């Protein structure tokens, strides 16, 4: 009986090893970066919106640089001779009312739009992308309170949206 249990245990371990070896950990790292692209330059994302949040441009630029370096094989450089050059600007930063209850503002919406251009110098090709996200906040908050409470979420969400547009085929 002991030998039978030992053999079952050994067979189970071998099967577990074989099955786990076939199931790789799937990552979206470098999903759609052409092999000839090795360097990237992320220029400062300017704020050209009518209303300017002074923290948005530097934080968004920095977070995008960090994400590209941290989640791709690309090397960030400031040289003019680069495989991909990413430029962009904040095109819209606006507030609007999104819900009214009992004749009072119940919710407001902050909408942020970013225009991004990728110049692929390996193929002499330029791609433009427009990303727009809305962020809801309570009607009793001032715009400054909303900006402060939504700041991290805005940066994270916009960075993820831009990254997915640039590096994913979905």
C-alpha positions in Angstrom: 0.0 0.0 0.0 2.8 2.4 0.9 4.4 1.8 -2.5 1.1 2.5 -4.3 0.7 5.8 -2.5 4.4 6.7 -3.3 3.9 5.9 -7.0 0.6 8.0 -7.1 2.4 10.9 -5.4 5.3 10.7 -7.8 3.0 10.5 -10.9 0.9 13.4 -9.5 4.1 15.6 -9.1 5.3 14.7 -12.6 1.8 15.5 -14.1 1.7 18.8 -12.2 5.1 19.7 -13.5 4.2 18.9 -17.0 0.9 20.8 -16.9 2.4 23.8 -15.3 5.3 23.9 -17.8 2.7 24.2 -20.6 0.9 27.1 -19.0 3.0 30.1 -19.3 2.4 33.4 -17.5 1.0 35.7 -20.1 2.1 39.2 -20.1 1.3 42.1 -22.5 4.9 43.2 -22.3 6.2 44.3 -25.8 3.0 43.0 -27.4 3.1 45.0 -30.5 6.5 46.7 -30.7 8.3 45.9 -34.0 11.6 44.2 -33.4 13.6 47.0 -35.1 12.3 49.6 -32.6 14.7 49.9 -29.7 14.6 53.5 -28.5 11.9 55.9 -27.6 11.8 59.6 -26.8 8.8 60.9 -24.8 8.6 64.6 -25.2 6.9 66.9 -22.6 3.1 66.7 -23.0 2.0 70.3 -23.3 -1.2 71.7 -21.9 -3.1 73.5 -24.6 -6.5 73.3 -23.0 -8.5 76.5 -22.2 -8.3 75.7 -18.5 -4.8 74.6 -17.3 -4.2 72.3 -14.4 -0.5 73.1 -13.8 0.2 69.7 -12.3 -1.3 67.6 -15.1 1.3 68.0 -17.8 4.5 67.2 -15.8 2.8 64.4 -13.9 1.4 62.8 -17.0 4.7 63.1 -18.9 6.6 61.5 -16.1 4.2 58.7 -15.5 4.1 57.8 -19.2 7.9 57.7 -19.4 8.0 55.5 -16.3 5.4 53.1 -17.7 7.1 52.8 -21.1 10.5 52.1 -19.6 9.1 49.8 -16.9 6.8 47.7 -19.1 8.5 47.6 -22.5 12.0 46.7 -23.7 12.4 50.2 -25.1 15.2 52.4 -24.0 14.3 56.0 -23.1 16.6 58.6 -24.7 16.7 62.3 -25.2 18.6 62.1 -28.5 17.2 63.4 -31.7 18.1 60.2 -33.5 15.4 57.8 -32.0 13.3 55.0 -33.4 10.0 56.3 -31.9 9.3 59.8 -30.8 6.2 60.5 -28.8 4.7 64.0 -28.6 1.4 65.1 -27.3 -0.7 67.8 -25.7 -3.7 68.1 -23.5 -6.4 69.4 -25.8 -9.4 69.6 -23.4 -9.8 70.0 -19.7 -13.3 70.9 -18.9 -16.0 70.6 -16.3 -19.7 70.0 -16.8 -22.8 69.1 -14.9 -23.7 65.4 -15.3 -26.7 65.0 -12.9 -29.3 67.2 -11.3 -31.5 66.2 -8.4 -34.1 68.3 -6.8 -33.0 71.3 -8.9 -29.5 71.1 -7.6 -26.3 69.7 -9.1 -25.8 66.2 -7.9 -22.8 65.2 -10.0 -20.2 67.0 -12.1 -17.9 65.6 -14.7 -14.3 66.5 -15.4 -13.3 65.6 -19.0 -9.6 65.4 -20.0 -8.6 64.8 -23.6 -5.0 64.2 -24.8 -3.8 64.1 -28.4 -0.7 61.9 -28.9 1.5 61.6 -32.0 4.0 58.8 -32.5 6.6 59.3 -35.1 8.1 56.0 -36.2 11.4 56.9 -37.7 12.1 53.3 -38.7 9.3 53.4 -41.2 8.9 57.2 -41.8 5.3 56.9 -40.5 3.3 59.1 -38.2 0.3 57.9 -36.1 -2.1 60.2 -34.2 -4.3 59.1 -31.3 -6.9 61.0 -29.4 -7.7 59.8 -25.9 -10.5 61.2 -23.8 -11.7 60.2 -20.3 -14.3 61.6 -18.0 -14.2 61.6 -14.2 -17.3 62.0 -12.1 -17.4 63.8 -8.8 -20.1 65.0 -6.3 -21.9 68.2 -7.0 -21.0 69.6 -3.6 -17.3 69.5 -4.3 -15.5 72.5 -5.7 -13.4 72.1 -8.9 -10.2 72.5 -6.8 -11.4 69.7 -4.4 -12.3 67.5 -7.4 -8.9 68.1 -9.0 -7.2 67.2 -5.8 -9.2 64.0 -5.1 -9.1 62.9 -8.8 -5.5 63.7 -9.5 -3.9 60.3 -9.1 -6.8 58.5 -10.8 -6.6 60.9 -13.8 -2.9 60.4 -14.2 -3.1 56.6 -13.8 -6.1 56.3 -16.2 -4.8 58.6 -18.9 -1.4 56.9 -18.8 -2.9 53.5 -19.1 -5.1 54.7 -22.0 -2.2 56.2 -23.9 0.0 53.2 -23.3 -2.7 50.8 -24.5 -3.2 52.9 -27.7 0.5 52.9 -28.4 1.5 49.4 -27.6 -1.6 47.2 -27.9 -3.7 45.9 -30.7 -6.9 45.9 -28.8 
